[in-house]
Amino acid sequence: MPLADALSFLPGLATVAAEPAKDAAALLRLAEWCDRYSPWTAPDGIDGIKIEVTGCAHLWGGEDALAADLIARLDRQGVTGRVAVADTLGAAWAFARFSQTGERPVVVWPGKTRAGLAPLPVEALRLDPATAQGLRRVGLKRVGDLYAMPRDAVTRRFGEAAARRLDQAYGDLPEPLSPLAETPARRIRLSFAEPIADPADLALATGRLAEDLVARLVLEGLGARRLVLAFHRVDGRVERIVLGTARPSRDPNHLAALFKGRLDTVDPGLGVEDMILAAFAVEPLGPEQIGFAGASINPHPHPFHSLPRERRRVGEGAKEGTSGNVAALLDRLGNRLGLAALLRLEARESHIPERASVRVPAALPSPPLLRSGPSRALRERGVQAPTVTLPDQRGREGEAAGWVRGQWGGERLIGRDGGKPPRPVRLFEPPEPVEAAWLLPDDPPFRFTWRRRAYRVRRADGPERIAEEWWQPDESGVVDAIRDYYRVEDEEGRRLWLFRAGLPGGGHPLCWYVHGIFG
Amino acid sequence: MIGPSSKMPRDPLSVLPMLRDQVRRLERPAATAHGVLPFGAAAIDRALPGGGLARGALHEVLGAGGDGEDGALAAAFVAGILARLVTAVDGIVLWCLARPDLHGAGLAACGLDPARLVLVRTARDSELLWAMEEGLRTSGVAAVVGEVGAFPAVASRRLQLAAERSGVTAFVLRRWCNGGQAARERNLPNAAATRWQIAALPSRPVTRFREGGDSRAGSGIGHPCWRVELLRCRGGEPAGWDVEVREGKMVDATDIVSLAEALADRPMAPGGGDTSPPEAIRRVG
């Protein structure tokens, strides 16, 4: 009935404006909180939550205990609810809303579903009101009555939705539950009898969780790459710390240290009652060989988990004043600055300068890159370190232009890779335009203006022609068709790498750019 | 029994270096505790305490003039030093920067293998200094390089202490985006062990050869020439040198900086090669 009519019946009626958005948000938060029972949770409609507790119930001592715990905790948060546990989603929905047990949780064991569903009204099948009314009009008031009808008649008369809901409730049709968030590969939960809020206690609990998770990962030979530590507060909110590592890690100290570094971003509120550590991306990780004294032979040690607890201290076997190894350093830097901030320079076979040396993320696994050869210990025993070979930059040399002024003859002014002129230490991306003046078409400029300063060129070398790589697809770069590169030196000695884009004598104007600066 | 003290040598003049060394060790016990990296050029090594660049310490490198914005000379100088350092020490080189314009081929030309580098790209100075300090505290890192503009003295002290404790060498390249800020901050003191300033000099003309065999003095660019100034050195005195950077024909890369023979008298004669002896290096300052 409209509000005005209701108020006329009962003038003292308390009214509150409906806020569906806030209600939905609150339901979502509650569903996230229910994550403590199982990661497979999702809101259901506007007033329900569905949780998949297959395989989790034993952690609470059975489905009855789990349901009772849920009711008690919801009550503590000020939420009244009805809980039903059954072996299909449809049946649980029906029992939660339509069973006659009052406030007590309903647990229906497999095999009793059919008998339990039969006396419930047809609205318990999640049908829309029109279909339910149609069923009632023909006299099918109970679910059991509907079940007794031939299925194709029901489909013809009431649509396939009715038959589908019936099958889902009885378990003949599977109904998967899409969880809110990604389900973790491994999960460890720590519940506290009393809620804790002290940062020292949280840190201790973090360490304990990390060790337990690592114990599980060790048994399966896995390492974790992405971890989420969730703090379930007493008021129902969930705070999270998300962590990523550059390599799969199984080092409890390292993981705990990474989490502890971010603990100050977590607000425990009035207290945290559960902490759940979930590993999302796991990769296989073999065991490490340890030396006799407990330190690893590998110069980048991973403490092998079978060491007794007291030995597993950070820095064992490391130098005085140092903590951890390079992989741990990259993790620490990556977690604060973002893993995209760590880069390596890799050479590519290309004679176009901006493609010849590319920056790649450093988090790609390639252990030989961090080591230059046998470790100091092995080297002292006489194992020779291999000579450091620079990446092979055998790109095709640009074709030399006609005239020669300052040829690369005589002494080798070139880099270690034979045959190519030296490259600048700093390369601008994109190249900066300059205004240049030159005499003859193939000459380097004798004067140019760059960054609003005028430069007079005293010496120049070049040109070196670098043409586009026709074998690359068209959209793979911003290369002008032909570039003639010159090394120029001005009166003060600044050495720059200029190029002219475009061929002289063509119809379009020629553009000059500064591409880099030499040391 | 008190006898004549025979430990003291008779000659008082030879006592002085011994005493000086003792005093230096007492004054700064950790100064060269991790060893030194010699430049391979005798004149520079003589000016540095211990005969080379101190390892396990913080060194600051500035580029003169316009190089304060781009940092190419400073980067080439540091790359040359690192090229020798990484042959002696295991581990990666952590290079922290805000503008990722380092070119791998250019570093290779200076002798540094770019595969040993891990670049850390940061947005803020505070994050950059934090990353440098983290790198200094890690085993498996051979050296840490950072490109900062504003370099407060407190931060420099922290980095110096971290470097001393762990033995990892730290380099700070000063690089500003703003000329006014550069001028203001360039001369502020900090706790670096040495402070270098590199300026570019015009290179010497190099004799070129054409196919016909006749030599002709071309006007091409020769080997890069720098003016290297040691502005401040703990335990040493400021000095400056004009150097020519030349990769020796030997595979041994320790000789990356060799002192030019004929820079003593300038301007440069257009005829090529002088015959003045190699010791005629003008020491300035």
Interface residues (C-beta under 8 A of the other chain):
Chain A: P299 H300 A318 K319 E320 G321 T322 S323 G324 N325 V326 A328 L329 L330 R332 L333 R336 L337 A341 L342 L343 R344 L345 E346 A347 P353 A356 S357 R359 A362 L369 L370 R371 S372 G373 S375 R376 V388 L390 P391 Q393 V404 R405 G406 Q407 G409 G410 E411 R412 L413 I414 G415 R416 D417 P422 R423 P424 V425 R426 L427 F428 E429 R453 R458 R459 A460 D461 R487 V488 E489 E491 E492 G493 R494 R495 G516 I517 F518 G519
Chain B: G65 G66 D67 D70 G71 A72 L73 A75 A76 F77 A79 V86 T87 D90 G91 I92 L94 P100 D101 L102 H103 G104 A105 G106 L107 A108 A109 C110 G111 D113 P114 A115 R116 L117 V118 L119 V120 R121 T122 E127 W130 A131 E134 G135 R137 T138 S139 G140 V141 A162 R165 S166 G167 A199 A200 L201 P202 S203 P205 V206 T207 R208 F209 R210 G218 S219 G220 I221 G222 H223 P224 C225 V245 E247 K249
